[in-house]
Every structure is written in C-alpha cells, then in structure tokens.
C-alpha cells in the first residue's frame, strides 16, 4: 500500500490534533449519552458534549443501528458458545466385550441403558442420559484392533463408569436374583454407598447411592 494512503493514529494525532480512541469505547459513551438525553427530547450540539465525545459525533439513528449490531453479535457469540458446551455434555466410554449381544441385554435390562446402534455383530452403541457406551469385541473396527506390540484389547481392569441409583440395596438384590456378579459388598462412607458390579465381560461398574439431602 502507498505510504501516503496508510492510516496511522500517531500521524493523525500529530497532523490533526486528534487522539486515537477505540471505536467500542466511543460507541459505548455515545449510547450512554444518547439514552441520557433522550428523555429531554434534545440531542446536544457537538460543542455542548463532553470533550471526549466531540471528536466522534454520530447521529442517534447511527448510534442505535450500531448498538443493535453489537448486541446481535454478542448474542450470536454466546449462543454459539452455548451450543459447543451442549455438544460436549455427552461423555463417551468404550468397553471391549466378549459378546456384544450379551452386553446389550445386560445394560438395557438391568441398568437403564437404551440401544442406539447395532450395525454389526461386533459393535453397538448404548446410552443413558448423557453417557454413551460404545461396545466392541476384539478385532471389530479400529478400536478392537491389536496394538503394534501385539497386545490385544481386553475387558477387565478397575477403571469404571459410575451409575447413580436411588436405592442401592434394592438394586443389588434384584441384580443378584438375576445372576449378576459383584466384586464386593456395599461400602458405606461419608459420601454415600457404593458397590462394584461386573458386566458379562468382567468390566466393573460402580453403583452409587448419594447420601440423603
């Protein structure tokens, strides 16, 4: 760009005596001033305004239009951020299981999950509220493949999902009658009651009853 056409706040201040001020600050002050004067039905002349407003005088209609645009932009930004937060509210957990059909029956019949997808024998997706459970058998899809060192994905371990229940004792009793396996008995602590349940492949599930409020 030609140097003669470039806009510089320092040059404007030196040649014209203007002081650079951020547009949003000027707009904010204009809106406040306009709202204050609107009650008197009088729009003050430029030379009657505070010194900081004299260098950037705008008509009320322009002020109103810019205020609407600024408010709309902020609202859209907030809405977009809210959508991103909402999309991140669902948590996905993947379990490697021995039998997808057996896992589907267990989770849907005893733990309140719903079947969302079962496109192939080796894969299914279940959900409960904001929890999505992905089920894979060994060798099914990318998640069921062996590691470069030869290790195979396998069920088990101690990392687990926690499911909240309202009456832990009754839930445990009904699961025992259905043949479910537990790793321990109900543990009672200051934070509530809990027990570890095994799914058909040996994955632990923590059933938790919070203390009464």
BATORMI-334581 format. One record per residue (C-alpha): x, y, z; residue number from 1; residue in three letters. Coordinates in steps of 0.25 Angstrom, whole numbers, padded with zeros to 4 digits. Layout:
REM BATORMI-334581
<east = X; north = Y; up = Z; k = NUM; r = ALA> $
...
END
This chain:
REM BATORMI-334581
<east = 0000; north = 0000; up = 0000; k = 1; r = UNK> $
<east = 0005; north = 0014; up = -0003; k = 2; r = UNK> $
<east = 0011; north = 0020; up = 0010; k = 3; r = UNK> $
<east = 0003; north = 0033; up = 0007; k = 4; r = UNK> $
<east = -0010; north = 0025; up = 0008; k = 5; r = UNK> $
<east = -0007; north = 0018; up = 0021; k = 6; r = UNK> $
<east = -0015; north = 0022; up = 0033; k = 7; r = UNK> $
<east = -0007; north = 0024; up = 0045; k = 8; r = UNK> $
<east = -0013; north = 0028; up = 0059; k = 9; r = UNK> $
<east = 0001; north = 0035; up = 0062; k = 10; r = UNK> $
<east = 0001; north = 0042; up = 0049; k = 11; r = UNK> $
<east = -0014; north = 0047; up = 0051; k = 12; r = UNK> $
<east = -0010; north = 0052; up = 0065; k = 13; r = UNK> $
<east = 0002; north = 0059; up = 0060; k = 14; r = UNK> $
<east = -0004; north = 0066; up = 0048; k = 15; r = UNK> $
<east = -0019; north = 0068; up = 0052; k = 16; r = UNK> $
<east = -0018; north = 0068; up = 0067; k = 17; r = UNK> $
<east = -0027; north = 0056; up = 0068; k = 18; r = UNK> $
<east = -0025; north = 0046; up = 0079; k = 19; r = UNK> $
<east = -0028; north = 0031; up = 0075; k = 20; r = UNK> $
<east = -0039; north = 0025; up = 0083; k = 21; r = UNK> $
<east = -0044; north = 0011; up = 0082; k = 22; r = UNK> $
<east = -0057; north = 0011; up = 0074; k = 23; r = UNK> $
<east = -0065; north = 0002; up = 0084; k = 24; r = UNK> $
<east = -0061; north = 0012; up = 0095; k = 25; r = UNK> $
<east = -0067; north = 0023; up = 0087; k = 26; r = UNK> $
<east = -0079; north = 0015; up = 0083; k = 27; r = UNK> $
<east = -0082; north = 0012; up = 0098; k = 28; r = UNK> $
<east = -0081; north = 0026; up = 0102; k = 29; r = UNK> $
<east = -0090; north = 0031; up = 0091; k = 30; r = UNK> $
<east = -0100; north = 0021; up = 0094; k = 31; r = UNK> $
<east = -0100; north = 0025; up = 0109; k = 32; r = UNK> $
<east = -0101; north = 0040; up = 0105; k = 33; r = UNK> $
<east = -0112; north = 0038; up = 0095; k = 34; r = UNK> $
<east = -0120; north = 0030; up = 0106; k = 35; r = UNK> $
<east = -0118; north = 0041; up = 0116; k = 36; r = UNK> $
<east = -0122; north = 0052; up = 0107; k = 37; r = UNK> $
<east = -0134; north = 0044; up = 0100; k = 38; r = UNK> $
<east = -0143; north = 0048; up = 0112; k = 39; r = UNK> $
<east = -0141; north = 0062; up = 0109; k = 40; r = UNK> $
<east = -0144; north = 0061; up = 0094; k = 41; r = UNK> $
<east = -0132; north = 0069; up = 0091; k = 42; r = UNK> $
<east = -0119; north = 0064; up = 0084; k = 43; r = UNK> $
<east = -0108; north = 0073; up = 0089; k = 44; r = UNK> $
<east = -0099; north = 0080; up = 0079; k = 45; r = UNK> $
<east = -0085; north = 0075; up = 0077; k = 46; r = UNK> $
<east = -0079; north = 0087; up = 0085; k = 47; r = UNK> $
<east = -0088; north = 0084; up = 0097; k = 48; r = UNK> $
<east = -0084; north = 0070; up = 0099; k = 49; r = UNK> $
<east = -0073; north = 0065; up = 0108; k = 50; r = UNK> $
<east = -0059; north = 0067; up = 0101; k = 51; r = UNK> $
<east = -0056; north = 0053; up = 0099; k = 52; r = UNK> $
<east = -0069; north = 0052; up = 0090; k = 53; r = UNK> $
<east = -0067; north = 0064; up = 0081; k = 54; r = UNK> $
<east = -0057; north = 0057; up = 0072; k = 55; r = UNK> $
<east = -0066; north = 0046; up = 0068; k = 56; r = UNK> $
<east = -0080; north = 0051; up = 0067; k = 57; r = UNK> $
<east = -0091; north = 0042; up = 0061; k = 58; r = UNK> $
<east = -0106; north = 0043; up = 0059; k = 59; r = UNK> $
<east = -0115; north = 0036; up = 0068; k = 60; r = UNK> $
<east = -0120; north = 0027; up = 0057; k = 61; r = UNK> $
<east = -0106; north = 0022; up = 0054; k = 62; r = UNK> $
<east = -0103; north = 0020; up = 0069; k = 63; r = UNK> $
<east = -0116; north = 0012; up = 0070; k = 64; r = UNK> $
<east = -0112; north = 0003; up = 0058; k = 65; r = UNK> $
<east = -0098; north = 0001; up = 0063; k = 66; r = UNK> $
<east = -0103; north = -0003; up = 0077; k = 67; r = UNK> $
<east = -0113; north = -0013; up = 0071; k = 68; r = UNK> $
<east = -0102; north = -0019; up = 0062; k = 69; r = UNK> $
<east = -0092; north = -0020; up = 0074; k = 70; r = UNK> $
<east = -0103; north = -0026; up = 0083; k = 71; r = UNK> $
<east = -0107; north = -0037; up = 0072; k = 72; r = UNK> $
<east = -0092; north = -0040; up = 0070; k = 73; r = UNK> $
<east = -0090; north = -0043; up = 0085; k = 74; r = UNK> $
<east = -0103; north = -0051; up = 0086; k = 75; r = UNK> $
<east = -0099; north = -0060; up = 0074; k = 76; r = UNK> $
<east = -0085; north = -0062; up = 0080; k = 77; r = UNK> $
<east = -0092; north = -0066; up = 0093; k = 78; r = UNK> $
<east = -0101; north = -0075; up = 0086; k = 79; r = UNK> $
<east = -0090; north = -0082; up = 0078; k = 80; r = UNK> $
<east = -0082; north = -0084; up = 0091; k = 81; r = UNK> $
<east = -0095; north = -0090; up = 0098; k = 82; r = UNK> $
<east = -0096; north = -0100; up = 0086; k = 83; r = UNK> $
<east = -0082; north = -0104; up = 0087; k = 84; r = UNK> $
<east = -0083; north = -0106; up = 0102; k = 85; r = UNK> $
<east = -0096; north = -0114; up = 0100; k = 86; r = UNK> $
<east = -0089; north = -0123; up = 0089; k = 87; r = UNK> $
<east = -0078; north = -0126; up = 0099; k = 88; r = UNK> $
<east = -0088; north = -0130; up = 0110; k = 89; r = UNK> $
<east = -0089; north = -0145; up = 0105; k = 90; r = UNK> $
<east = -0078; north = -0154; up = 0111; k = 91; r = UNK> $
<east = -0074; north = -0166; up = 0103; k = 92; r = UNK> $
<east = -0067; north = -0178; up = 0109; k = 93; r = UNK> $
<east = -0063; north = -0190; up = 0101; k = 94; r = UNK> $
<east = -0063; north = -0204; up = 0106; k = 95; r = UNK> $
<east = -0056; north = -0216; up = 0099; k = 96; r = UNK> $
<east = -0066; north = -0228; up = 0102; k = 97; r = UNK> $
<east = -0066; north = -0243; up = 0099; k = 98; r = UNK> $
<east = -0081; north = -0243; up = 0094; k = 99; r = UNK> $
<east = -0088; north = -0231; up = 0089; k = 100; r = UNK> $
<east = -0102; north = -0237; up = 0089; k = 101; r = UNK> $
<east = -0100; north = -0241; up = 0104; k = 102; r = UNK> $
<east = -0095; north = -0227; up = 0108; k = 103; r = UNK> $
<east = -0107; north = -0221; up = 0101; k = 104; r = UNK> $
<east = -0116; north = -0230; up = 0109; k = 105; r = UNK> $
<east = -0109; north = -0227; up = 0122; k = 106; r = UNK> $
<east = -0108; north = -0212; up = 0121; k = 107; r = UNK> $
<east = -0122; north = -0210; up = 0115; k = 108; r = UNK> $
<east = -0130; north = -0219; up = 0124; k = 109; r = UNK> $
<east = -0123; north = -0217; up = 0137; k = 110; r = UNK> $
<east = -0116; north = -0203; up = 0137; k = 111; r = UNK> $
<east = -0126; north = -0194; up = 0129; k = 112; r = UNK> $
<east = -0118; north = -0192; up = 0116; k = 113; r = UNK> $
<east = -0124; north = -0191; up = 0102; k = 114; r = UNK> $
<east = -0119; north = -0197; up = 0090; k = 115; r = UNK> $
<east = -0116; north = -0187; up = 0079; k = 116; r = UNK> $
<east = -0108; north = -0194; up = 0069; k = 117; r = UNK> $
<east = -0105; north = -0209; up = 0066; k = 118; r = UNK> $
<east = -0100; north = -0209; up = 0051; k = 119; r = UNK> $
<east = -0091; north = -0221; up = 0052; k = 120; r = UNK> $
<east = -0089; north = -0233; up = 0062; k = 121; r = UNK> $
<east = -0076; north = -0227; up = 0068; k = 122; r = UNK> $
<east = -0081; north = -0213; up = 0071; k = 123; r = UNK> $
<east = -0092; north = -0206; up = 0078; k = 124; r = UNK> $
<east = -0095; north = -0192; up = 0084; k = 125; r = UNK> $
<east = -0104; north = -0191; up = 0096; k = 126; r = UNK> $
<east = -0108; north = -0178; up = 0104; k = 127; r = UNK> $
<east = -0113; north = -0174; up = 0118; k = 128; r = UNK> $
<east = -0115; north = -0159; up = 0120; k = 129; r = UNK> $
<east = -0102; north = -0152; up = 0116; k = 130; r = UNK> $
<east = -0094; north = -0165; up = 0116; k = 131; r = UNK> $
<east = -0091; north = -0172; up = 0103; k = 132; r = UNK> $
<east = -0086; north = -0186; up = 0104; k = 133; r = UNK> $
<east = -0078; north = -0192; up = 0092; k = 134; r = UNK> $
<east = -0077; north = -0207; up = 0091; k = 135; r = UNK> $
<east = -0066; north = -0214; up = 0083; k = 136; r = UNK> $
<east = -0062; north = -0228; up = 0082; k = 137; r = UNK> $
<east = -0047; north = -0231; up = 0079; k = 138; r = UNK> $
<east = -0044; north = -0229; up = 0065; k = 139; r = UNK> $
<east = -0056; north = -0221; up = 0062; k = 140; r = UNK> $
<east = -0054; north = -0207; up = 0056; k = 141; r = UNK> $
<east = -0042; north = -0199; up = 0059; k = 142; r = UNK> $
<east = -0044; north = -0199; up = 0074; k = 143; r = UNK> $
<east = -0043; north = -0214; up = 0074; k = 144; r = UNK> $
<east = -0030; north = -0216; up = 0067; k = 145; r = UNK> $
<east = -0017; north = -0221; up = 0073; k = 146; r = UNK> $
<east = -0006; north = -0211; up = 0077; k = 147; r = UNK> $
<east = 0007; north = -0210; up = 0070; k = 148; r = UNK> $
<east = 0014; north = -0218; up = 0080; k = 149; r = UNK> $
<east = 0004; north = -0230; up = 0079; k = 150; r = UNK> $
<east = -0005; north = -0227; up = 0091; k = 151; r = UNK> $
<east = -0020; north = -0229; up = 0089; k = 152; r = UNK> $
<east = -0031; north = -0220; up = 0095; k = 153; r = UNK> $
<east = -0037; north = -0228; up = 0106; k = 154; r = UNK> $
<east = -0048; north = -0226; up = 0116; k = 155; r = UNK> $
<east = -0046; north = -0224; up = 0131; k = 156; r = UNK> $
<east = -0037; north = -0215; up = 0140; k = 157; r = UNK> $
<east = -0042; north = -0205; up = 0150; k = 158; r = UNK> $
<east = -0045; north = -0192; up = 0143; k = 159; r = UNK> $
<east = -0060; north = -0191; up = 0142; k = 160; r = UNK> $
<east = -0073; north = -0183; up = 0140; k = 161; r = UNK> $
<east = -0082; north = -0179; up = 0152; k = 162; r = UNK> $
<east = -0097; north = -0180; up = 0151; k = 163; r = UNK> $
<east = -0105; north = -0173; up = 0162; k = 164; r = UNK> $
<east = -0117; north = -0181; up = 0168; k = 165; r = UNK> $
<east = -0127; north = -0177; up = 0178; k = 166; r = UNK> $
<east = -0128; north = -0190; up = 0186; k = 167; r = UNK> $
<east = -0115; north = -0197; up = 0185; k = 168; r = UNK> $
<east = -0119; north = -0209; up = 0194; k = 169; r = UNK> $
<east = -0131; north = -0212; up = 0186; k = 170; r = UNK> $
<east = -0124; north = -0211; up = 0173; k = 171; r = UNK> $
<east = -0113; north = -0220; up = 0178; k = 172; r = UNK> $
<east = -0123; north = -0230; up = 0182; k = 173; r = UNK> $
<east = -0130; north = -0230; up = 0168; k = 174; r = UNK> $
<east = -0117; north = -0232; up = 0161; k = 175; r = UNK> $
<east = -0113; north = -0243; up = 0170; k = 176; r = UNK> $
<east = -0126; north = -0250; up = 0167; k = 177; r = UNK> $
<east = -0123; north = -0248; up = 0152; k = 178; r = UNK> $
<east = -0110; north = -0255; up = 0154; k = 179; r = UNK> $
<east = -0101; north = -0243; up = 0153; k = 180; r = UNK> $
<east = -0087; north = -0243; up = 0159; k = 181; r = UNK> $
<east = -0081; north = -0233; up = 0169; k = 182; r = UNK> $
<east = -0067; north = -0231; up = 0173; k = 183; r = UNK> $
<east = -0070; north = -0227; up = 0187; k = 184; r = UNK> $
<east = -0081; north = -0223; up = 0197; k = 185; r = UNK> $
<east = -0088; north = -0210; up = 0199; k = 186; r = UNK> $
<east = -0078; north = -0200; up = 0205; k = 187; r = UNK> $
<east = -0084; north = -0188; up = 0213; k = 188; r = UNK> $
<east = -0076; north = -0176; up = 0215; k = 189; r = UNK> $
<east = -0078; north = -0161; up = 0217; k = 190; r = UNK> $
<east = -0080; north = -0158; up = 0202; k = 191; r = UNK> $
<east = -0091; north = -0169; up = 0201; k = 192; r = UNK> $
<east = -0092; north = -0184; up = 0198; k = 193; r = UNK> $
<east = -0085; north = -0192; up = 0186; k = 194; r = UNK> $
<east = -0082; north = -0205; up = 0181; k = 195; r = UNK> $
<east = -0075; north = -0211; up = 0169; k = 196; r = UNK> $
<east = -0083; north = -0219; up = 0159; k = 197; r = UNK> $
<east = -0077; north = -0227; up = 0148; k = 198; r = UNK> $
<east = -0083; north = -0227; up = 0134; k = 199; r = UNK> $
<east = -0083; north = -0241; up = 0126; k = 200; r = UNK> $
<east = -0069; north = -0238; up = 0121; k = 201; r = UNK> $
<east = -0063; north = -0234; up = 0134; k = 202; r = UNK> $
<east = -0064; north = -0219; up = 0133; k = 203; r = UNK> $
<east = -0066; north = -0212; up = 0147; k = 204; r = UNK> $
<east = -0078; north = -0203; up = 0148; k = 205; r = UNK> $
<east = -0079; north = -0195; up = 0161; k = 206; r = UNK> $
<east = -0093; north = -0193; up = 0166; k = 207; r = UNK> $
<east = -0094; north = -0181; up = 0175; k = 208; r = UNK> $
<east = -0105; north = -0176; up = 0185; k = 209; r = UNK> $
<east = -0103; north = -0162; up = 0189; k = 210; r = UNK> $
<east = -0106; north = -0158; up = 0204; k = 211; r = UNK> $
<east = -0120; north = -0153; up = 0207; k = 212; r = UNK> $
<east = -0121; north = -0138; up = 0206; k = 213; r = UNK> $
END
